[in-house]
Amino acid sequence: MKSNIIKYVDLSKQWKGEKKDLLKLFDKALSKGIYIGGKYLEDLERKIASFLKVKYVVTLNSGTDALTLGLHCLGLKKNDEIITPPNSFIASTSVISHLGLKPVFADVLEDQNIDPNEIKKKITKKTKAIMPVHLTGRVCNMIEIQKIAKKFNLKIIEDSAQAFGSKYANRFAGTFGDVGCFSTHPLKNFNSIGDGGFLVTNDKNIYKRAKILRNHGAKDRNVIDEFGYVSRLDVIQAIVLNYRLKKINQLISKRRSNALMYEKLLNEKIFIPREKKEEFNTYHTFVIQVEKRDNLKKYLLKNGVETAIHYPVPIHLQPSSKYLGYRKGNFPCAEKQSRKILTLPIHQFLKKNDLIRISKLINKFYKI
Ligand SMILES: Cc1ncc(COP(=O)(O)O)c(C=O)c1O
């Protein structure tokens, strides 16, 4: 039974296929004593910029740092309000809080992304920015969000941690706002072999400031413009990302075809937010919304299928958010989804038979 397990992710398989090439590349850099900075990072930044059709890229130590430095560069003041969804990974809200800003939540749509109409309801005199999160690799309705930002003179910082390569109306996630923030955590589609991330922008001032901030705020060796951070991507991660960028479109295609297969195989009573015509999703995760979610999860595991839940507790109900004063019932859609969502395996190493097996088990569980 053990060998029959369908893993939620399979990083060892990814490494196995790349090991020979990557070890050679690591050796080449490390033998020259290149560990941090230099040509490898500049090369990667140029290539990501060209891929996403954006002017500037600053590689960083994580997606969380991308959000932190991105927000820092927007020049906001203490207690300024940032509107963001409550169903994200904790990082999007925690960075707002760490910078002395105030997270203000707006509920989400049935596709799990922030609802532009709910954003409008949350705008006050103190609102200074919107932080949409492109959850699951689906881009939020950025056209509407841009309109709101323009009307109320708000900045946009996109949490694109889960959405590298995703598009809305033919434009890449992360390139609609003032700053786009990406994670290359090992579980992401475009992944490093440790922590990593980057921010993207078309604004030269944000670019220059972020580059300085990632290295203690040091303008040069002896001049510190403002207190900064330590958030340099190391050369090993840059080599991996440079290598994997060449194959990212192939990986995205495979995940998209897996998603299509699920949509065909799963009974239509299983709710899956389908891709809309203006969307191009990269399926960082493939999430279904079902009754008896916890029982289904156990049933799948008993039958050798690993799944996950992103995320079982909305951020406004986390103990860390208590000071914000939210209560159960404040965000009905996000709360309902937190009880129904289940993330199925979608990784690039799944075989057709795996998808058939998973879908059959789910249909059988609901006797449909
Ligand atoms: C939506 C979202 N935001 C932010 C992050 C933070 O990225 P990192 O783990 O690279 O710090 C993640 C990563 O898990 C994420 O999924």
The ligand as an SDF file (V2000), in Angstrom:
LIG
                    3D

 16 16  0  0  0  0  0  0  0  0999 V2000
   -0.2710   34.0350   -0.1420 C   0  0  0  0  0  0  0  0  0  0  0  0
    1.0990   33.9940    0.4340 C   0  0  0  0  0  0  0  0  0  0  0  0
    1.6590   35.1370    0.8750 N   0  0  0  0  0  0  0  0  0  0  0  0
    2.8930   35.1750    1.3780 C   0  0  0  0  0  0  0  0  0  0  0  0
    3.6600   34.0290    1.4670 C   0  0  0  0  0  0  0  0  0  0  0  0
    5.0050   34.1140    2.1150 C   0  0  0  0  0  0  0  0  0  0  0  0
    6.0330   33.6100    1.3250 O   0  0  0  0  0  0  0  0  0  0  0  0
    7.3330   32.9770    2.0250 P   0  0  0  0  0  0  0  0  0  0  0  0
    6.9270   31.6760    2.6320 O   0  0  0  0  0  0  0  0  0  0  0  0
    8.2930   32.8080    0.8940 O   0  0  0  0  0  0  0  0  0  0  0  0
    7.8090   33.9410    3.0320 O   0  0  0  0  0  0  0  0  0  0  0  0
    3.1380   32.8230    1.0060 C   0  0  0  0  0  0  0  0  0  0  0  0
    3.9360   31.5970    1.0660 C   0  0  0  0  0  0  0  0  0  0  0  0
    3.6370   30.6170    1.6420 O   0  0  0  0  0  0  0  0  0  0  0  0
    1.8230   32.7930    0.4900 C   0  0  0  0  0  0  0  0  0  0  0  0
    1.2780   31.6550    0.0630 O   0  0  0  0  0  0  0  0  0  0  0  0
  1  2  1  0
  2  3  1  0
  2 15  2  0
  3  4  2  0
  4  5  1  0
  5  6  1  0
  5 12  2  0
  6  7  1  0
  7  8  1  0
  8  9  2  0
  8 10  1  0
  8 11  1  0
 12 13  1  0
 12 15  1  0
 13 14  2  0
 15 16  1  0
M  END
$$$$
